[in-house]
């Protein structure tokens, strides 16, 4: 291994450590607790080392969001792959999405609530974000209905899931009715 390869590997490892530590801190104490000073202390590097990887908290949030998008896409695909038939697939997709949002609130916030400097729904949208949307689209396109663009239906269904996730987490919707809300969403919006 050349010196250059070793340095690149070490740099990538430091970057993974920064992202993992930021994510852990955000999940434990919220995003307000994630500061470059606190991260530097936790990973035992100086703040200039952090700034050599990320220009600030916004870019760190973006890195967590990209990582989360990859994980969310995998969770949705795994759930839908195990389901038989359109109704079961859409129900599994909705449950997987809501479970991800509940289990990883800081990651979910990085993806959909906070400014991570990432463009959404544009040509230059990063691949992990496009892939997370594709995981939704793959399942929902088969139930969009005649005369409905699958992308538009997917956006509407996604917005409904996001609303359920966000309102439940904020205590605006009672969590004990989550399953029935999911069933209604599948029955009425997807008409299954």
N, C-alpha and C positions, 0 to 999 in steps of 0.2 A: 504494500500500500504506500502510495506516495505521500509526501508531506501535505500536499494540496488536498488529497482525498481525505486524509485524517482530519485536517482542519475543517473541511466541509461536513464531515460526519459529526465532529464535535459541535459545530455551529448548529446543525440540525437537532442534535440532542439537547442543546441549551434551549433552543426554540420550543421543542416539545415540553421541556420542563417548565418554561415560563407559562405556556398555555395551560398545561395540566394544573399548575399551582394557582393560576388565576381562576380557573374553573372551580377548583376545590374550594378556594376562598369565597368565591361568589355563591356557591351552593350552600356553604356553611353560614355566611354572614351577610350575603347580599352584595350586589355590585358596588355599592357605596364604599364597601370595605376594601375593594381592590384598588390599590394605589401602586405606583411604581416603587415608592419607598418600601411599602410593606412587602411587595413581591421580591424586591432586591434582598430584603432581610431574610425572607423565607427560603429563597433558593441559594442564598449566600454568594451572590454576585453583586457588583456595584450597579448603581442606577445607569451609569454610562453603558455598561454591558447590555442592560435591558434596552436602552435606546438604540443600540447598534442592531437590534433585532426588530423592534417595534418603535414607531415614532411616539407612541403614547397609548393611553388606555383604549382609545377608540379602535386602534388597529388590533389590540389584544382581544377586544370584544368581537371584532370581525373574524379573527382566527378561531375563537371559540365557536362562533356561529357556523363557520365552514365545517369545523369538526362535527358539530351537532347536526348539521344538515346531512352529512354522510351517515351518521348513526341513525337519524330519524328515517332516512330512505331505506336503510337496511332493515330496520324494525318493521316498517310498513310492508316491505316486500316479503319478509319472512312470514308475517301474519297472513297476508293474502295468498301466499303460495300454499299454505296449509288448508285453505278454505275451498269448499266445493260449491260452485254455482255463484252467479252474480250477487245474490242477496248476502250470502255468507261472506263473499269477498269484500263487499262494501262495508258490511258490519265489522268484519275483522280489521279493515283499514281504519274505520272510525275509532274503534277501541284502541288500536295500536297508537294512533295519533294522540288521543286523549291521555293514554297511559304514559307516553313519552313526555308530554307536557307536564303531567303530574309528577313524574319521577325525576325530571331534570328542569326544575323551574328556572334556574339561572341560565342554562343553555337555551331554553325556550325564549327567555327574555332577550338573550343575545341575538337569537334568530329573528324575532318578530317585534320586539318592543324597543330595543336600544339602537343607537346609531353606531354601527360598526364600520361605517364607511363603505358598505357594499351596495352595488347597484342591483336592484330587483327588477325583474320583468323587462330587461333591456338586452341588447346584443352582447354587451360586455359583462353580463351577469356571470359570476364564477360558476364553474361546472358543478360543484357540490350543491349549490342552490337550484340549479337547473335540474339536477338529478332528483332532488327531493320533490320538486314539482312533478317530474316525470313519474315518480313512484305513485303519486296521487292519480295522475292522468291515465296511467296504464290500467288502473283498476276502474276508474270512473268513466272512461270513454265508452265502455261497453253498455253503460246505463244512462248515457246523456239524453237519449231520446231522439226521435226523428226531428230533423230541422234545427237541432241545437248543436252549436259548435262544442265539441268535447272540451276544449280549453276554457270556454266560458262557463260551462257547467262545473268543471273542476274548480275554477276560481270561486264560484258561488258556494259549492260544497265546502271547500277549504275555509272560506270566510265564516261559514256556519260552525265548523269545528273550532276555529280560532275563537269565535265568540263564546262557545261553550267552555272551552279551556280557560279563557281569561276570566269570564264571569264566575265560574265555579271557584277558581283559585282566589279571586278577590272576595269570596263570601257572598256574592250577589245572587248566586243560585245554590240551593241546598245540594250537597254532594250525594245524598242518598238517592236522588232522582237521576243521576248521570246515565245509568243504563237505560232508563225509559226515554230520556231525551235522545240518546243514541238511536234507539229503535225508531222513534218518531222521525228523526232526521233521515234515516234510511227508508222508512216507509213512505214518507210524504215528499221529501225532496228528490230522492232517487226513484220514487214510485215503485218500490219493490215489495 
